[in-house]
Amino acid sequence: MLTALAAGLGLGLSLIVAIGAQNAFVLRQGLRREHVLTVVAICAASDALLIAAGIAGLGALIEQAGWALVVVRIAGAGFLTWYGIKSAMRAVRPGSLKADEGGAGMPLAAAITTVLALTWLNPHVYLDTVLLLGSIGGTYGDDRWWFGLGAVLASVIWFSALGFGSRALRPLFARPVAWRVLDAIIAVVMIAIAVSLVVGLFAA
């Protein structure tokens, strides 16, 4: 149970903590202190729905088809290795997360529309949550929902920290060295989970 929860939390954070449009928008709203709770809640709730859908659907499929478990482990290990290498490369050439504090305020309706679009119209969110987290969560069998809970907690923790703690985080994440350290940690987590998936094939 705790192993699955920790794995879901670690993988969830590794996937969600990255320089991107959604994170930049959450940071922007946090810096401006505009509709922060609404924006954070939408991001976290959207991830929770997508993760639950992935675990519910793909988890059941994997349980019924033993060969699918092998395929998922191999594919998941391959993807995580690639993602880990990509993160390591970003650590070598770090970027920075910037958000504009100036300009006119954004109406609530516009903020909601924007965050929904950035979340649900992003094809990568389906790969990360429904396919990757859902399928890997299915490999934990009866503990797959604990894995899902860990991934959901990762989403809640990250978006809350980014939105409500943005003023404290702004100087940090505006510096490339912070992303270098962060991407290095992500690379280690990704590759470590990939190795555990491969090892699980031989232990089964």
DRENFI-232234 format. One record per residue (C-alpha): residue in three letters; residue number from 0; y, x, z. Coordinates in Angstrom, 3 decimals, padded with zeros to 6 digits. Layout:
N
NODE,ALA,NUM,Y,X,Z
...
END
This chain:
204
NODE,MET,0,000.000,000.000,000.000
NODE,LEU,1,002.523,002.634,001.074
NODE,THR,2,001.442,004.924,-001.762
NODE,ALA,3,002.036,002.170,-004.315
NODE,LEU,4,005.370,001.249,-002.719
NODE,ALA,5,006.533,004.882,-002.755
NODE,ALA,6,005.374,005.374,-006.347
NODE,GLY,7,007.231,002.262,-007.467
NODE,LEU,8,010.360,003.357,-005.631
NODE,GLY,9,010.232,006.876,-007.049
NODE,LEU,10,009.515,005.828,-010.613
NODE,GLY,11,012.057,002.994,-010.430
NODE,LEU,12,014.793,005.370,-009.321
NODE,SER,13,013.804,007.921,-011.941
NODE,LEU,14,014.140,005.342,-014.702
NODE,ILE,15,017.309,003.636,-013.514
NODE,VAL,16,019.389,006.637,-012.454
NODE,ALA,17,020.775,007.859,-015.765
NODE,ILE,18,024.062,008.055,-017.619
NODE,GLY,19,024.345,004.816,-019.546
NODE,ALA,20,026.539,001.834,-020.408
NODE,GLN,21,025.200,-000.408,-017.640
NODE,ASN,22,025.668,002.187,-014.891
NODE,ALA,23,029.113,003.066,-016.203
NODE,PHE,24,030.114,-000.603,-016.090
NODE,VAL,25,028.836,-001.046,-012.521
NODE,LEU,26,030.727,002.098,-011.518
NODE,ARG,27,033.862,000.821,-013.235
NODE,GLN,28,033.724,-002.481,-011.389
NODE,GLY,29,033.117,-000.682,-008.124
NODE,LEU,30,036.061,001.639,-008.651
NODE,ARG,31,038.283,-001.343,-009.396
NODE,ARG,32,036.666,-003.448,-006.636
NODE,GLU,33,036.273,-006.360,-009.063
NODE,HIS,34,033.350,-008.796,-008.756
NODE,VAL,35,031.180,-005.976,-007.389
NODE,LEU,36,028.714,-008.225,-005.535
NODE,THR,37,028.192,-010.438,-008.588
NODE,VAL,38,027.665,-007.516,-010.948
NODE,VAL,39,025.277,-005.717,-008.589
NODE,ALA,40,023.327,-008.928,-007.916
NODE,ILE,41,022.910,-009.654,-011.635
NODE,CYS,42,021.670,-006.134,-012.367
NODE,ALA,43,019.199,-006.119,-009.477
NODE,ALA,44,017.970,-009.685,-010.101
NODE,SER,45,017.479,-008.972,-013.805
NODE,ASP,46,015.393,-005.913,-013.038
NODE,ALA,47,013.350,-007.861,-010.490
NODE,LEU,48,012.550,-010.590,-013.031
NODE,LEU,49,011.598,-008.099,-015.725
NODE,ILE,50,009.470,-005.990,-013.389
NODE,ALA,51,007.678,-009.078,-012.039
NODE,ALA,52,007.007,-010.330,-015.564
NODE,GLY,53,005.589,-006.968,-016.561
NODE,ILE,54,003.315,-006.662,-013.545
NODE,ALA,55,002.146,-010.276,-013.715
NODE,GLY,56,001.273,-010.173,-017.408
NODE,LEU,57,000.141,-006.655,-018.110
NODE,GLY,58,-001.446,-006.230,-014.686
NODE,ALA,59,-003.786,-009.152,-015.331
NODE,LEU,60,-004.625,-007.850,-018.813
NODE,ILE,61,-005.461,-004.398,-017.497
NODE,GLU,62,-007.708,-005.807,-014.769
NODE,GLN,63,-009.754,-007.733,-017.359
NODE,ALA,64,-010.046,-004.872,-019.850
NODE,GLY,65,-011.250,-001.561,-018.456
NODE,TRP,66,-010.427,000.268,-021.694
NODE,ALA,67,-006.821,-000.906,-021.397
NODE,LEU,68,-006.512,000.954,-018.092
NODE,VAL,69,-007.480,004.204,-019.802
NODE,VAL,70,-005.047,003.559,-022.653
NODE,VAL,71,-002.232,002.709,-020.242
NODE,ARG,72,-002.845,005.811,-018.153
NODE,ILE,73,-002.862,008.092,-021.190
NODE,ALA,74,000.128,006.402,-022.850
NODE,GLY,75,002.020,006.263,-019.557
NODE,ALA,76,001.313,009.923,-018.821
NODE,GLY,77,002.475,010.870,-022.313
NODE,PHE,78,005.667,008.841,-022.058
NODE,LEU,79,006.478,010.117,-018.573
NODE,THR,80,005.894,013.698,-019.660
NODE,TRP,81,008.248,013.179,-022.598
NODE,TYR,82,010.822,011.502,-020.345
NODE,GLY,83,010.480,014.322,-017.819
NODE,ILE,84,011.042,016.953,-020.497
NODE,LYS,85,014.030,014.982,-021.750
NODE,SER,86,015.463,014.901,-018.215
NODE,ALA,87,014.881,018.638,-017.872
NODE,MET,88,016.772,019.180,-021.110
NODE,ARG,89,019.644,017.049,-019.781
NODE,ALA,90,019.654,019.214,-016.664
NODE,VAL,91,020.278,022.227,-018.895
NODE,ARG,92,023.072,020.414,-020.758
NODE,PRO,93,024.480,017.986,-018.177
NODE,GLY,94,026.948,015.206,-018.913
NODE,SER,95,029.200,013.185,-016.648
NODE,LEU,96,029.607,009.528,-015.830
NODE,LYS,97,033.179,008.344,-016.276
NODE,ALA,98,034.794,005.007,-015.641
NODE,ASP,99,038.318,003.813,-016.283
NODE,GLU,100,040.268,002.654,-013.244
NODE,GLY,101,043.348,001.570,-015.148
NODE,GLY,102,044.203,-001.489,-017.206
NODE,ALA,103,044.267,-005.196,-016.507
NODE,GLY,104,041.743,-006.884,-014.255
NODE,MET,105,038.605,-008.433,-015.762
NODE,PRO,106,037.989,-012.165,-015.186
NODE,LEU,107,034.739,-013.112,-013.440
NODE,ALA,108,033.338,-014.832,-016.532
NODE,ALA,109,033.980,-011.744,-018.641
NODE,ALA,110,032.354,-009.497,-016.045
NODE,ILE,111,029.253,-011.717,-015.929
NODE,THR,112,028.997,-011.893,-019.723
NODE,THR,113,029.395,-008.146,-020.045
NODE,VAL,114,026.797,-007.177,-017.455
NODE,LEU,115,024.305,-009.699,-018.854
NODE,ALA,116,024.763,-008.278,-022.338
NODE,LEU,117,024.468,-004.678,-021.165
NODE,THR,118,021.262,-005.574,-019.313
NODE,TRP,119,019.396,-008.040,-021.538
NODE,LEU,120,020.481,-006.771,-024.950
NODE,ASN,121,019.412,-003.219,-024.179
NODE,PRO,122,015.975,-002.596,-025.754
NODE,HIS,123,015.281,000.262,-023.340
NODE,VAL,124,015.284,-002.094,-020.364
NODE,TYR,125,012.178,-003.819,-021.712
NODE,LEU,126,010.428,-000.512,-022.293
NODE,ASP,127,011.260,000.716,-018.792
NODE,THR,128,010.624,-002.456,-016.783
NODE,VAL,129,008.259,-004.791,-018.611
NODE,LEU,130,006.122,-002.227,-020.411
NODE,LEU,131,006.262,000.994,-018.408
NODE,LEU,132,006.679,-000.239,-014.821
NODE,GLY,133,004.555,-003.312,-015.493
NODE,SER,134,001.667,-001.410,-017.036
NODE,ILE,135,001.692,001.459,-014.537
NODE,GLY,136,001.966,-001.049,-011.710
NODE,GLY,137,-001.187,-002.689,-013.052
NODE,THR,138,-003.123,000.528,-012.482
NODE,TYR,139,-002.669,000.046,-008.724
NODE,GLY,140,-004.908,-003.031,-008.718
NODE,ASP,141,-004.376,-005.209,-005.655
NODE,ASP,142,-001.432,-003.024,-004.616
NODE,ARG,143,000.416,-003.543,-007.907
NODE,TRP,144,002.897,-005.950,-006.292
NODE,TRP,145,003.738,-003.325,-003.678
NODE,PHE,146,004.442,-000.965,-006.580
NODE,GLY,147,006.645,-003.674,-008.096
NODE,LEU,148,008.439,-004.161,-004.778
NODE,GLY,149,009.155,-000.438,-004.634
NODE,ALA,150,010.614,-000.552,-008.146
NODE,VAL,151,012.754,-003.575,-007.252
NODE,LEU,152,013.982,-001.821,-004.090
NODE,ALA,153,014.934,001.165,-006.242
NODE,SER,154,017.064,-001.119,-008.411
NODE,VAL,155,018.732,-002.768,-005.412
NODE,ILE,156,019.417,000.575,-003.731
NODE,TRP,157,020.837,002.219,-006.844
NODE,PHE,158,023.094,-000.588,-008.015
NODE,SER,159,024.338,-001.237,-004.472
NODE,ALA,160,025.111,002.455,-003.972
NODE,LEU,161,026.800,002.700,-007.351
NODE,GLY,162,028.830,-000.488,-006.981
NODE,PHE,163,029.798,-000.448,-003.314
NODE,GLY,164,029.842,003.313,-002.827
NODE,SER,165,031.528,004.122,-006.105
NODE,ARG,166,034.778,005.415,-004.620
NODE,ALA,167,032.846,007.992,-002.638
NODE,LEU,168,030.549,008.760,-005.580
NODE,ARG,169,033.280,009.084,-008.209
NODE,PRO,170,034.137,012.752,-007.579
NODE,LEU,171,030.430,013.613,-007.409
NODE,PHE,172,029.200,011.950,-010.594
NODE,ALA,173,032.262,013.018,-012.548
NODE,ARG,174,030.954,016.573,-012.187
NODE,PRO,175,028.230,017.765,-014.583
NODE,VAL,176,026.525,019.810,-011.846
NODE,ALA,177,025.645,016.594,-009.966
NODE,TRP,178,023.831,015.216,-013.009
NODE,ARG,179,022.139,018.593,-013.492
NODE,VAL,180,020.573,018.378,-010.035
NODE,LEU,181,019.789,014.681,-010.453
NODE,ASP,182,018.142,015.125,-013.852
NODE,ALA,183,016.111,018.050,-012.515
NODE,ILE,184,014.787,015.837,-009.709
NODE,ILE,185,014.009,013.063,-012.198
NODE,ALA,186,012.092,015.528,-014.378
NODE,VAL,187,009.946,016.632,-011.428
NODE,VAL,188,009.205,013.041,-010.366
NODE,MET,189,008.314,011.944,-013.914
NODE,ILE,190,005.945,014.834,-014.572
NODE,ALA,191,004.363,014.532,-011.121
NODE,ILE,192,003.554,010.854,-011.723
NODE,ALA,193,002.240,011.702,-015.213
NODE,VAL,194,-000.127,014.252,-013.697
NODE,SER,195,-001.299,011.729,-011.095
NODE,LEU,196,-002.141,009.250,-013.857
NODE,VAL,197,-004.252,011.815,-015.688
NODE,VAL,198,-005.987,012.919,-012.488
NODE,GLY,199,-006.747,009.260,-011.769
NODE,LEU,200,-008.785,009.079,-014.985
NODE,PHE,201,-011.204,011.697,-013.716
NODE,ALA,202,-011.272,010.314,-010.167
NODE,ALA,203,-012.182,006.792,-011.343
END
